[in-house]
Amino acid sequence: MAIRLVVSITAAPGKGSELAQAYKDRCVQIMQEPGCEQFEVFQSVVNPDRLTLLERWADQAALDVHAGVNATRPPLPPGLRAGAGEREDYVYKRTR
């Protein structure tokens, strides 16, 4: 069963566009991982320092493998994020 992650990220003041750009290459890399169906970052039009990362994984096993790979990635450039962010996990059930 597919797993949907919604991650809310706050950029350091005035760094939203720079943080979104930093995620661009990472999104491309992660989309190549087995079981990754979506990995995209969205920047708020109301508050440009607020980003949302939408992830969709084929199943929990794929997400677990991703977590292991992600732990080996170099961090994003320092000073772009404010805080750790907030993650919500959902089981995807098609409604249409």
C-alpha positions as CSV (number, residue, x, y, z in Angstrom):
1,M,0.0,0.0,0.0
2,A,1.4,3.4,-1.0
3,I,2.6,5.8,1.7
4,R,2.2,9.6,1.3
5,L,4.5,12.0,3.3
6,V,3.8,15.7,3.7
7,V,6.8,17.5,5.1
8,S,6.4,21.2,6.1
9,I,9.7,23.1,6.0
10,T,10.4,26.6,7.1
11,A,13.4,28.4,5.5
12,A,15.6,30.8,7.3
13,P,14.1,34.3,6.7
14,G,14.5,35.4,3.1
15,K,16.0,32.0,2.1
16,G,12.9,30.2,0.7
17,S,13.9,30.4,-2.9
18,E,17.5,29.4,-2.2
19,L,16.2,26.4,-0.2
20,A,13.8,25.4,-2.9
21,Q,16.6,25.5,-5.4
22,A,18.8,23.4,-3.2
23,Y,16.1,20.7,-3.1
24,K,15.9,20.7,-6.9
25,D,18.8,18.3,-7.6
26,R,17.9,16.2,-4.5
27,C,14.4,15.7,-5.9
28,V,15.8,14.4,-9.2
29,Q,18.1,12.0,-7.4
30,I,15.4,10.6,-5.1
31,M,12.9,10.2,-7.9
32,Q,15.3,7.5,-9.3
33,E,15.1,5.4,-6.2
34,P,13.0,2.2,-6.4
35,G,9.5,2.7,-5.2
36,C,9.6,6.5,-5.3
37,E,6.4,7.7,-7.1
38,Q,6.7,11.4,-6.2
39,F,9.3,13.6,-4.5
40,E,8.6,17.3,-5.2
41,V,9.0,20.5,-3.3
42,F,6.5,23.3,-3.4
43,Q,7.1,26.9,-2.3
44,S,4.2,28.9,-0.8
45,V,3.0,31.9,-2.8
46,V,1.8,33.5,0.4
47,N,4.9,33.0,2.5
48,P,8.0,32.2,0.2
49,D,9.9,31.0,3.2
50,R,7.4,28.1,3.7
51,L,8.0,24.9,1.6
52,T,6.1,21.7,1.4
53,L,7.7,18.4,0.3
54,L,5.3,15.9,-1.1
55,E,6.6,12.3,-1.2
56,R,4.8,9.2,-2.3
57,W,6.3,5.7,-1.9
58,A,5.0,2.4,-3.3
59,D,5.1,0.8,0.1
60,Q,6.8,1.0,3.6
61,A,9.7,-1.2,2.4
62,A,10.6,1.4,-0.3
63,L,10.4,4.2,2.3
64,D,12.6,2.3,4.7
65,V,15.2,1.8,2.0
66,H,15.0,5.5,1.2
67,A,15.5,6.4,4.8
68,G,18.7,4.4,4.8
69,V,20.0,6.0,1.6
70,N,19.0,9.4,2.8
71,A,21.1,9.0,6.0
72,T,24.2,8.8,3.8
73,R,23.5,11.9,1.7
74,P,25.4,15.1,2.4
75,P,23.3,17.7,4.2
76,L,21.8,20.7,2.4
77,P,23.9,23.9,2.6
78,P,23.9,25.3,6.2
79,G,21.8,28.3,7.1
80,L,18.9,27.7,4.7
81,R,16.5,26.0,7.1
82,A,14.9,27.2,10.3
83,G,14.1,24.2,12.5
84,A,13.7,20.6,11.7
85,G,10.3,20.7,9.9
86,E,7.2,18.7,10.5
87,R,6.4,15.4,8.8
88,E,3.0,13.7,8.4
89,D,2.6,10.1,7.1
90,Y,-0.6,8.9,5.3
91,V,-1.7,5.7,3.9
92,Y,-2.7,6.4,0.3
93,K,-6.3,5.3,-0.5
94,R,-7.5,6.3,-3.9
95,T,-10.7,8.2,-3.6
96,R,-11.5,9.0,-7.2
